[in-house]
Amino acid sequence: MRTDLATKLMLAEPRIDVGTVGSEVAPAPAVSSTRTATRILTADVGGNRDRARLLQRDFDDLHQRSHEVEWRTLAADRARSGTTALLDEFATMGFAWRDVARLVGVSVPAVQKWRRGEGATGENRARLANLLAACDLISAHYLVEDLATWFEVPLVVGVPVTPLDLYAAERVDLVFEHAIGNVDPERLLGAFDPDWREHYRSVFEVFRAEDGALSLRPRDQR
């Protein structure tokens, strides 16, 4: 049966549901309003992020100051003990006398004289008390076992810098930060020695040999 032209045109026209015509049709969302809302949200989140960073910095400074105050308080208490008693504490913890001497800043013979009962100067006695107080603080707050060995463990594998080196260089703040354990060790090394990568760069490099095994060879020094 042949369809006339009017019928074809009617069939080609899009059908509209009259139930949706008129006031029931939802208006399209305003693009400008959406952009304004997202702009405000981005600015709000950015502002909160900046405030969080400032707050983090304030708490980091406060934590360092609290460490300092507690350390000095513990040291004053430890200084009440005699030199021999202080050294006995280090012996109990397993410290080598060479390490005690380096941490305190004296010679090994000086420590040996103190062990025999010869008196130490007030300054050296205070240094012994400071070191023992630092050990007290680290043990109490950060549960570090075997402190004597912990002081000898490198911050980063392959780099010969230990907590002992930090303390001997009077960077006790970095020793505490390392004990806390929430700071990247490489960042601590950077604070201690900004050029540590160059200073401790190995003269050897790892490469894969023809047989597929990993081997060492001298690094190109050119």
C-alpha positions as CSV (number, residue, x, y, z in Angstrom):
1,M,0.0,0.0,0.0
2,R,1.4,3.4,-1.1
3,T,2.0,6.0,1.7
4,D,1.3,9.6,0.7
5,L,3.7,12.5,1.3
6,A,1.8,13.8,4.3
7,T,2.1,10.5,6.0
8,K,5.9,10.3,5.3
9,L,6.4,13.7,6.8
10,M,4.4,12.9,9.9
11,L,6.4,9.8,10.5
12,A,9.7,11.6,10.0
13,E,8.9,14.3,12.6
14,P,10.2,13.6,16.2
15,R,7.5,12.6,18.5
16,I,7.1,14.7,21.6
17,D,5.5,13.5,24.8
18,V,2.9,16.2,25.6
19,G,3.2,15.4,29.2
20,T,6.6,16.9,29.4
21,V,5.9,20.0,27.5
22,G,5.5,23.3,29.3
23,S,6.4,24.1,32.9
24,E,7.3,20.5,33.7
25,V,10.5,20.6,31.6
26,A,13.5,21.1,34.0
27,P,15.7,24.0,33.0
28,A,19.3,23.2,32.0
29,P,21.8,23.8,34.7
30,A,23.5,27.1,34.6
31,V,27.1,26.6,33.4
32,S,28.2,29.8,35.1
33,S,26.8,28.7,38.5
34,T,28.6,25.3,38.3
35,R,31.9,27.0,37.4
36,T,31.5,29.4,40.3
37,A,30.8,26.6,42.7
38,T,33.9,24.6,41.6
39,R,36.0,27.7,41.8
40,I,35.0,28.3,45.3
41,L,35.5,24.7,46.3
42,T,39.1,24.7,44.8
43,A,39.9,27.9,46.6
44,D,38.5,26.6,49.9
45,V,40.5,23.3,49.7
46,G,43.7,25.2,48.8
47,G,43.3,27.5,51.7
48,N,42.7,24.6,54.1
49,R,45.8,22.8,52.7
50,D,47.9,25.9,53.3
51,R,46.6,26.2,56.9
52,A,47.3,22.5,57.4
53,R,50.9,23.0,56.3
54,L,51.4,25.9,58.6
55,L,49.9,23.9,61.5
56,Q,52.2,21.0,60.7
57,R,55.2,23.3,60.8
58,D,54.1,24.8,64.1
59,F,53.7,21.3,65.7
60,D,57.1,20.2,64.3
61,D,58.7,23.2,66.0
62,L,56.7,22.6,69.2
63,H,57.8,19.0,69.2
64,Q,61.4,19.9,68.8
65,R,61.2,22.4,71.7
66,S,59.5,19.8,73.9
67,H,62.3,17.4,73.1
68,E,64.9,20.1,74.1
69,V,63.1,20.8,77.4
70,E,62.7,17.2,78.4
71,W,66.3,16.4,77.4
72,R,67.7,19.2,79.5
73,T,65.5,18.2,82.4
74,L,66.6,14.6,82.2
75,A,70.2,15.7,81.9
76,A,70.0,17.8,85.0
77,D,68.6,14.8,86.9
78,R,71.3,12.5,85.5
79,A,74.1,14.9,86.5
80,R,73.3,14.3,90.2
81,S,75.0,10.9,89.8
82,G,78.8,10.6,89.9
83,T,81.0,9.9,86.9
84,T,81.6,6.3,87.8
85,A,77.8,5.7,88.1
86,L,77.2,7.3,84.8
87,L,79.8,5.1,83.1
88,D,78.2,2.0,84.7
89,E,75.0,2.9,82.9
90,F,76.7,3.0,79.6
91,A,78.4,-0.3,80.3
92,T,75.0,-1.9,81.2
93,M,73.6,-0.7,77.8
94,G,76.5,-2.2,76.0
95,F,78.3,0.9,74.7
96,A,81.9,0.5,73.7
97,W,84.2,2.9,75.5
98,R,85.5,4.3,72.2
99,D,82.0,5.2,71.3
100,V,81.3,6.9,74.6
101,A,84.6,8.8,74.2
102,R,83.6,10.0,70.8
103,L,80.0,10.9,71.8
104,V,81.3,12.9,74.8
105,G,84.2,14.5,72.8
106,V,87.1,13.1,74.8
107,S,89.8,10.5,74.3
108,V,89.5,6.8,75.2
109,P,92.3,7.2,77.9
110,A,90.2,9.9,79.6
111,V,87.3,7.6,79.9
112,Q,89.5,4.8,81.2
113,K,90.8,7.2,83.9
114,W,87.2,8.0,84.9
115,R,86.5,4.3,85.2
116,R,89.4,4.0,87.6
117,G,87.9,6.6,89.8
118,E,89.7,9.7,88.7
119,G,87.4,12.7,88.6
120,A,86.0,14.3,85.5
121,T,85.6,18.0,85.0
122,G,82.2,19.5,85.5
123,E,81.8,20.0,81.7
124,N,82.7,16.4,80.9
125,R,80.4,15.2,83.6
126,A,77.6,17.3,82.1
127,R,78.3,15.8,78.7
128,L,78.0,12.3,80.1
129,A,74.7,13.3,81.7
130,N,73.5,14.8,78.4
131,L,74.3,11.6,76.5
132,L,72.6,9.4,79.0
133,A,69.6,11.7,79.1
134,A,69.3,11.4,75.3
135,C,69.3,7.6,75.6
136,D,66.6,7.9,78.3
137,L,64.4,10.0,76.1
138,I,64.8,7.8,73.0
139,S,64.1,4.6,75.0
140,A,61.1,6.0,76.8
141,H,59.3,7.5,73.8
142,Y,60.4,5.5,70.8
143,L,61.0,2.0,72.2
144,V,64.4,1.6,70.6
145,E,66.0,-1.6,71.8
146,D,69.7,-2.1,72.1
147,L,70.6,1.6,71.9
148,A,74.3,0.9,71.7
149,T,73.9,-1.0,68.4
150,W,71.2,1.4,67.2
151,F,73.7,4.3,67.4
152,E,76.0,2.4,65.0
153,V,73.4,1.5,62.3
154,P,73.7,3.7,59.1
155,L,70.8,5.9,58.4
156,V,70.9,4.8,54.7
157,V,72.4,1.5,53.5
158,G,75.7,2.1,51.8
159,V,76.2,5.5,53.4
160,P,78.5,5.5,56.5
161,V,76.6,8.0,58.5
162,T,75.1,6.8,61.8
163,P,73.2,8.4,64.7
164,L,76.6,8.3,66.5
165,D,78.0,10.6,63.8
166,L,75.0,12.9,64.1
167,Y,75.3,13.2,67.9
168,A,79.1,13.6,67.8
169,A,78.5,16.5,65.4
170,E,76.1,18.1,67.9
171,R,73.1,17.4,65.8
172,V,71.1,15.9,68.6
173,D,67.9,17.2,67.0
174,L,68.5,14.9,64.0
175,V,69.2,12.0,66.3
176,F,65.7,12.5,67.9
177,E,64.1,12.9,64.4
178,H,65.7,9.7,63.3
179,A,64.4,7.9,66.5
180,I,60.9,9.2,65.8
181,G,61.0,7.3,62.5
182,N,58.6,9.5,60.5
183,V,61.2,11.4,58.5
184,D,62.8,10.1,55.4
185,P,66.4,9.1,56.3
186,E,67.7,10.7,53.0
187,R,66.1,14.0,54.1
188,L,68.0,13.7,57.5
189,L,71.2,13.1,55.6
190,G,70.5,16.2,53.5
191,A,70.1,18.3,56.7
192,F,73.4,16.9,58.1
193,D,75.4,17.1,54.8
194,P,73.7,18.7,51.8
195,D,76.4,17.1,49.5
196,W,76.2,13.6,51.0
197,R,75.4,12.0,47.7
198,E,78.6,13.3,46.2
199,H,80.7,12.7,49.3
200,Y,79.7,9.1,49.7
201,R,79.2,8.2,46.1
202,S,80.6,4.7,45.5
203,V,83.5,4.2,43.1
204,F,81.8,1.1,41.9
205,E,78.5,0.5,40.0
206,V,76.3,-2.5,39.6
207,F,75.8,-3.8,36.1
208,R,74.3,-7.0,34.5
209,A,77.0,-9.2,33.0
210,E,76.6,-11.2,29.8
211,D,75.6,-14.2,31.7
212,G,72.7,-12.2,33.3
213,A,74.2,-12.0,36.7
214,L,74.6,-8.7,38.6
215,S,78.2,-7.7,39.1
216,L,80.4,-4.8,40.2
217,R,82.7,-2.7,38.1
218,P,84.6,0.5,38.7
219,R,82.5,3.6,38.0
220,D,83.5,5.8,35.1
221,Q,85.3,8.7,36.8
222,R,85.3,11.0,33.7
